[in-house]
Amino acid sequence: MTNKKRFTYKPLWLALSSALLVQACAIPTIETRNPKLDLPEQFNARVSQMDTQAGQGINQSTQANIRWSEWFNDPTLSALVDTAVKNNQEVSILIQRINMASNEVYAREGEYLPRLSAGVAAETEKVGEYTREGAVEEQLNIKEDKEFPDPLANLKLGLNASWEIDVWHKLRDASKVASLEYLASVESKNFFVTQLVSEVARTYYELLALDNKLENLDSTISLQRNVIHTINALKEYGRASSLPVARFNAEVKKNESERYLIEQEILEKENTLNLLLGRTPQPIQRDSNVLLSAELKSPQVGVPSTLLDNRPDIKQAALTLQAAELNIDVAKANFYPSFELKAGVGLSAFDSRYLFNVPESLAYSLSGDVFAPLINRRAIEAVYQNASAEQIEAAYEYELTVLTAVAEVTNSLSKLDNLEKSAEARRHQIASLEQSIDIANRLFSSAHGEYLEVLLAQREALEARSEFIETRQQQMAALVDLYQALGGGWQSDPS
């Protein structure tokens, strides 16, 4: 009789297994994408010439590994950068997101391990007398001459265990996805720090430029007042009229008005910098002469392929792509059968007096479950299709990030080169204008020149010096942009 039962159940088990396997094979077809990168050997021709002129045997890896303090050689800027990285609230927010991603990894790692729980349960039940359960209780006794209590209580004390057997590596792969997402969150924070450090530097140089513009205005105002003094002296001898005095006084008032506006810009720029530093508004200690005296070095930028190892946003995009690719396997595993083992052991009785009567109160169970989706699988199909779309999106994002990085470095190199040529032309222009001011002043003092020539020469010199200050600020900003484009700024400077 027993052998016949086993023979009867075997075809049923085989049929069920076949149905599950066939259903698992009916998985939708999806698309994936491999990133297509065609990086140039050099950023541009100028880089190639610069590397050649720099000499033989130089390490061509990107110089973004150089610390910020070594790249700019400005202790004041380095101190501001350190303060920003330590105090900026957005950095602290990103650190907490990293902690949450780490906790997600910890949780995912526990999902493919056995789960064990302990507990106590108590319940009471009153069944109808004219039901199957009521009829059974009516015919049975708990012990000899002791009927079932009514209502019937049930006390339990024990352990329960369950374990989903990760046959298809769905849970392990999900844990790896969480790990990759955690690493991506770290790179996201690094990329933000790169942007923060660069923004601090740009704001710092904009502040120095405003300081120099203010100093330039003060020098011009002082020079114009000296001209007014000279004109008043000439008036005493009848060699000048009141018209030049009025014109120069108007020019002084115009520059004084501009001065107040620059002072307001300085205050706002200081507050912007303080916000980046994560502190309340306060004066920024600085040396304004740094802007014009700083030596601009021609950095070694290496080759485009080095960006893949240095730029945090590229590394973040690469990790996101890896996670998206692995997530497809996780979503695919949802089509396959899941296997789960369950077990329980403990003590059970209707009265607490009998709860610890072993072995009578001992209870245990052991079961195994195999489940697979058969019909209406739209939810898991949608998850699978979305995983495919996310992988393709991540591939495009990676390509775009790399291309953007190469373009940013190329633009920064070209900008540095052209700004240097522009600054050199400005220097010659200022020298010529200062010479013209001296000549115009001497001619006017000797009554051989017009006051308008002096006024025009001073005005042109003021504008030229102001434009030169802006060019220097743009040079420093381009150097900051290049350092950011190469992936620098997020590394901590050694203390």
C-alpha positions in Angstrom: 0.0 0.0 0.0 2.8 2.3 0.9 4.7 1.6 -2.4 1.5 2.3 -4.4 1.2 5.8 -2.8 4.8 6.7 -3.6 4.3 5.5 -7.3 1.2 7.7 -7.5 2.8 10.9 -6.2 6.0 10.6 -8.3 4.4 11.5 -11.7 2.6 14.4 -10.0 5.9 15.8 -8.6 7.5 15.4 -12.0 4.7 17.2 -13.7 4.8 20.1 -11.3 8.6 20.4 -11.7 8.3 20.4 -15.4 5.6 23.1 -15.3 7.8 25.3 -13.1 10.8 24.9 -15.4 8.8 25.6 -18.5 7.3 28.7 -16.9 10.7 29.9 -15.8 12.0 29.7 -19.3 9.2 32.0 -20.6 11.2 35.1 -19.7 10.7 38.3 -21.8 13.5 39.3 -24.1 15.3 42.5 -23.1 18.0 44.8 -24.5 21.3 45.9 -22.8 24.0 48.3 -23.9 27.8 48.3 -23.6 29.3 51.8 -23.3 31.0 53.0 -26.4 34.1 55.1 -25.7 36.5 56.4 -28.3 38.9 58.5 -26.3 41.6 60.5 -28.0 45.3 59.9 -27.3 45.8 63.5 -26.2 43.4 66.3 -25.1 44.6 68.5 -27.9 47.8 69.5 -29.8 48.9 72.0 -27.2 49.0 69.3 -24.6 51.2 67.2 -26.8 53.6 70.0 -27.4 53.6 71.0 -23.7 54.4 67.4 -22.6 57.2 67.2 -25.2 58.7 70.5 -24.0 58.5 69.4 -20.4 61.2 66.9 -20.9 61.8 63.2 -21.1 60.9 60.7 -18.4 58.1 62.7 -16.8 55.2 60.7 -15.4 52.3 61.4 -17.7 49.6 60.5 -15.2 47.3 63.3 -14.4 48.5 65.8 -11.8 45.1 65.8 -10.1 46.7 63.6 -7.5 48.7 66.6 -6.4 47.2 68.1 -3.2 45.3 71.3 -3.4 47.9 73.2 -1.4 50.7 72.1 -3.8 48.7 73.0 -6.9 47.8 76.6 -5.9 50.5 77.2 -3.3 48.3 79.6 -1.3 48.1 78.9 2.5 45.1 81.2 2.9 43.1 79.4 0.2 44.1 76.0 1.6 42.8 77.0 5.0 39.5 78.1 3.5 39.2 74.8 1.6 39.9 72.7 4.7 37.2 74.7 6.6 34.7 74.2 3.8 35.2 70.4 3.6 34.9 70.1 7.4 32.0 72.4 8.1 29.8 72.5 4.9 26.4 71.2 5.8 25.8 69.6 2.4 28.9 67.5 2.8 27.5 66.3 6.2 24.2 65.4 4.5 26.0 63.3 1.9 28.0 61.6 4.6 24.7 60.5 6.2 23.5 59.2 2.9 26.7 57.1 2.7 25.9 55.8 6.1 22.4 54.8 5.0 23.8 53.1 1.9 26.2 51.2 4.2 23.2 50.1 6.4 21.4 48.9 3.2 24.4 46.7 2.5 24.3 45.3 6.0 20.6 44.5 5.7 21.0 42.9 2.2 23.8 40.6 3.5 21.4 39.3 6.2 18.7 38.4 3.7 20.4 35.2 2.4 21.3 34.0 5.9 18.9 31.8 8.1 16.5 33.7 10.3 15.8 32.6 13.9 13.2 34.0 16.2 12.1 33.2 19.7 8.8 34.1 21.2 5.8 33.3 23.5 2.2 33.1 22.3 -1.1 32.7 24.1 -4.5 32.3 22.6 -7.9 31.0 23.6 -10.6 29.6 21.3 -14.3 28.6 21.7 -15.5 26.3 18.9 -19.1 25.6 18.1 -20.5 22.4 19.6 -22.1 21.3 16.3 -18.9 21.6 14.2 -16.3 19.1 13.3 -13.8 20.5 15.9 -16.5 20.6 18.5 -17.5 17.0 17.9 -13.9 15.9 18.1 -13.4 17.7 21.4 -16.6 16.2 22.7 -15.3 12.7 22.1 -11.8 13.2 23.4 -10.3 13.8 26.8 -7.1 15.6 27.6 -6.4 12.9 30.2 -8.4 10.1 31.6 -11.5 11.5 33.1 -10.5 15.1 32.1 -12.4 16.7 29.3 -11.2 19.4 26.9 -11.6 22.8 28.7 -14.1 25.1 27.1 -13.0 27.6 26.0 -9.7 26.0 25.1 -6.5 27.9 25.7 -3.2 27.4 23.9 0.2 28.5 25.3 3.4 28.3 23.2 7.0 28.9 24.0 9.7 28.1 21.4 12.0 28.9 18.4 11.1 29.4 14.8 13.6 29.3 11.9 13.3 30.0 8.2 15.8 30.1 5.4 15.3 31.0 1.8 17.8 28.9 -0.2 19.5 31.3 -2.6 19.7 28.8 -5.5 19.7 31.5 -8.2 21.9 33.9 -6.3 19.2 36.5 -6.3 19.8 37.6 -2.7 23.6 37.5 -3.1 23.4 39.6 -6.2 21.1 42.0 -4.5 23.7 42.4 -1.8 26.4 43.1 -4.4 24.1 45.7 -6.0 23.8 47.4 -2.6 27.6 47.3 -2.2 28.1 49.0 -5.6 25.5 51.6 -4.8 27.3 52.3 -1.5 30.6 52.8 -3.4 28.7 55.0 -5.9 27.4 57.2 -3.0 31.0 57.6 -1.7 32.1 58.8 -5.2 29.0 61.1 -5.3 30.2 62.7 -2.1 33.8 63.0 -3.5 32.4 64.7 -6.6 30.5 67.1 -4.6 33.6 67.9 -2.5 35.4 68.5 -5.8 32.8 71.0 -6.8 32.7 72.6 -3.4 36.5 73.1 -3.3 36.4 74.5 -6.8 33.6 76.9 -5.9 35.5 78.1 -2.8 38.5 78.8 -4.9 36.6 80.6 -7.6 34.8 82.7 -5.0 38.1 83.5 -3.3 39.7 84.8 -6.5 36.5 86.8 -7.4 36.9 88.4 -3.9 40.6 89.2 -4.6 39.6 90.7 -8.0 37.1 93.0 -6.3 39.7 94.0 -3.8 42.1 94.9 -6.6 39.4 96.8 -8.5 38.7 98.8 -5.3 42.4 99.6 -4.9 42.6 100.5 -8.6 39.7 103.0 -8.1 41.3 104.5 -5.0 44.6 105.0 -6.9 42.7 106.7 -9.8 40.7 108.9 -7.5 43.9 109.9 -5.7 45.6 110.7 -9.0 42.5 112.7 -10.2 42.5 114.8 -7.0 46.2 115.6 -7.6 45.3 116.8 -11.1 42.5 119.0 -9.6 45.1 120.4 -7.2 47.4 121.2 -10.1 44.6 122.9 -12.1 43.7 125.0 -9.1 47.3 126.1 -8.9 47.3 127.0 -12.5 44.1 129.0 -12.1 45.9 131.3 -9.7 48.3 132.3 -12.5 45.5 132.5 -15.0 46.6 129.5 -17.0 43.4 127.4 -16.4 39.7 127.8 -16.1 37.0 126.3 -13.9 35.9 123.9 -16.6 38.7 121.3 -16.1 38.0 121.4 -12.3 34.3 120.7 -12.8 35.0 117.9 -15.3 37.6 116.2 -13.0 35.3 116.6 -9.9 32.5 114.9 -11.9 34.9 112.0 -12.8 36.0 111.7 -9.1 32.3 111.5 -8.0 31.6 108.9 -10.7 34.5 106.7 -9.4 33.4 107.2 -5.8 29.9 106.0 -6.7 31.5 102.9 -8.4 33.5 102.4 -5.3 30.4 102.0 -3.1 29.0 99.4 -5.5 32.2 97.4 -5.4 32.2 97.6 -1.5 28.7 96.0 -1.6 29.9 93.3 -4.0 32.8 92.6 -1.7 30.4 92.2 1.3 28.1 89.9 -0.7 31.0 87.8 -2.0 32.4 87.4 1.5 29.0 86.2 2.7 28.8 83.8 -0.3 32.2 82.4 0.7 31.2 82.1 4.4 28.1 80.1 3.3 30.3 77.7 1.5 32.5 77.5 4.6 29.4 76.6 6.7 29.6 79.6 9.0 27.9 82.9 9.7 28.9 86.1 7.9 32.2 87.5 9.0 35.3 89.2 7.4 37.5 87.0 5.3 41.2 87.5 6.0 43.2 87.6 2.8 46.1 89.1 0.9 44.7 90.8 -2.2 48.2 91.0 -3.9 48.1 87.2 -4.4 45.9 87.6 -7.5 48.4 89.6 -9.4 51.6 88.1 -8.0 50.7 84.4 -8.1 52.8 82.4 -10.5 50.7 80.4 -13.0 52.3 77.0 -13.7 51.7 74.9 -16.9 50.3 71.7 -15.4 50.9 68.2 -16.7 47.5 66.9 -17.5 48.4 63.4 -18.8 46.1 61.6 -21.2 42.3 61.3 -21.4 42.2 57.7 -20.2 43.6 58.8 -16.8 40.3 60.6 -16.2 38.6 57.2 -15.7 40.7 56.7 -12.6 40.6 60.2 -11.2 37.2 61.8 -11.7 34.8 60.9 -9.0 31.7 61.4 -11.3 33.2 59.0 -13.8 33.8 56.4 -11.1 30.3 56.9 -9.8 28.8 56.4 -13.3 30.9 53.3 -13.7 29.7 51.8 -10.4 26.1 52.7 -11.2 26.5 50.9 -14.5 27.8 47.8 -12.8 25.0 47.9 -10.3 22.4 48.2 -13.1 23.9 45.3 -15.0 23.8 43.1 -11.9 20.3 44.3 -11.0 19.1 42.6 -14.3 20.2 39.2 -12.9 18.3 40.0 -9.6 15.1 40.9 -11.5 15.5 37.8 -13.8 15.7 35.5 -10.7 12.2 36.5 -9.8 10.9 34.3 -12.7 12.5 31.2 -11.1 11.1 29.1 -8.3 12.0 30.1 -4.8 12.9 27.6 -2.1 12.3 28.1 1.6 12.9 25.9 4.6 10.9 26.4 7.8 11.4 24.8 11.2 10.1 25.3 14.7 10.5 23.7 18.1 9.1 24.5 21.5 6.7 23.7 24.2 2.9 23.9 23.8 0.0 23.3 26.3 -3.5 24.4 27.1 -2.5 25.2 30.7 0.6 26.7 32.1 0.9 23.9 34.6 1.5 21.4 31.8 3.7 23.7 29.6 7.0 22.3 30.9 5.9 18.7 31.0 8.4 17.2 28.6 8.1 15.3 26.3 4.3 15.6 26.4 4.4 19.3 25.7 7.2 19.2 23.2 6.2 20.3 19.7 8.2 20.7 16.5 7.7 21.2 12.8 9.7 21.1 9.6 8.6 22.1 6.1 9.9 23.1 2.8 8.2 25.3 0.2 8.8 25.7 -3.5 6.9 28.5 -5.2 7.1 30.0 -8.7 5.0 32.6 -10.5 2.7 30.9 -13.1 0.1 33.5 -14.3 -0.3 37.2 -14.1 3.4 38.0 -13.9 3.1 41.6 -15.0 4.7 43.0 -11.8 7.9 40.9 -12.1 8.0 41.5 -15.9 7.7 45.2 -15.4 10.6 45.1 -12.8 12.7 43.1 -15.3 12.0 45.5 -18.2 12.8 48.5 -15.9 16.1 46.9 -14.9 16.9 46.7 -18.6 16.0 50.3 -19.2 18.0 51.4 -16.2 21.1 49.5 -17.5 20.8 51.2 -20.9 20.3 54.6 -19.2 23.4 54.0 -17.0 25.4 53.1 -20.1 24.5 56.4 -21.8 25.1 58.3 -18.5 28.6 56.8 -18.3 29.4 57.7 -22.0 28.1 61.3 -21.4 30.1 61.7 -18.2 33.3 60.6 -19.9 32.8 62.8 -22.9 31.9 65.8 -20.7 35.1 65.3 -18.7 37.3 65.2 -21.8 35.6 68.4 -23.2 36.0 70.2 -19.9 39.7 69.5 -19.7 40.2 70.5 -23.4 38.3 73.7 -22.9 40.2 74.6 -19.7 43.6 74.0 -21.4 42.6 76.2 -24.4 41.2 78.9 -22.1 44.4 79.0 -20.0 46.5 79.4 -23.1 44.3 82.2 -24.6 44.0 84.0 -21.3 47.7 84.1 -20.9 48.1 85.7 -24.3 45.3 88.2 -23.5 46.9 89.1 -20.1 50.3 89.7 -21.9 48.6 92.1 -24.3 46.9 93.8 -21.4 50.2 94.4 -19.7 51.6 96.1 -22.8 48.4 98.2 -23.1 48.6 99.3 -19.4 52.3 100.2 -19.8 51.5 102.4 -22.9 48.6 104.1 -21.2 50.6 104.8 -18.0 53.2 106.4 -20.3 50.5 108.5 -22.0 49.2 109.7 -18.6 52.7 110.9 -17.7 53.1 112.7 -21.0 49.6 114.2 -20.8 50.2 115.5 -17.3 53.5 117.1 -18.2 52.0 118.7 -21.3 49.1 120.0 -19.4 51.2 121.4 -16.6 53.4 123.2 -19.1 50.2 124.6 -20.9 51.0 122.6 -24.0 48.2 120.1 -23.6 44.5 119.9 -23.0 42.9 118.7 -19.8 40.7 116.3 -21.8 43.8 114.4 -22.9 44.7 113.9 -19.2 41.1 112.9 -18.4 40.8 110.5 -21.3 44.2 108.9 -20.6 43.3 108.3 -16.9 40.0 106.9 -17.8 41.4 104.5 -20.3 44.1 103.4 -17.9 41.5 102.7 -15.2 39.5 100.6 -17.6 42.6 98.7 -18.8 43.8 97.9 -15.3 40.3 96.8 -14.4 40.1 94.5 -17.4 43.6 93.2 -16.6 42.3 92.3 -13.1 39.4 90.5 -14.6 41.7 88.6 -16.9 43.9 87.5 -14.0 40.8 86.4 -12.1 39.6 84.4 -15.2 43.1 82.8 -15.4 42.9 81.6 -11.8 39.3 80.5 -12.3 40.4 78.5 -15.5 43.2 76.9 -13.4 40.5 75.9 -10.8 38.3 74.6 -13.6 41.2 72.5 -15.0 41.9 71.0 -11.6 38.2 70.2 -11.1 38.0 68.7 -14.6 41.0 66.5 -13.9 39.2 65.1 -10.9 41.1 66.8 -8.1 40.0 68.6 -5.0 38.3 65.8 -3.1 41.5 64.3 -1.7 42.4 65.5 1.8 45.6 67.5 2.2 48.1 66.0 4.6 48.0 67.8 8.0 
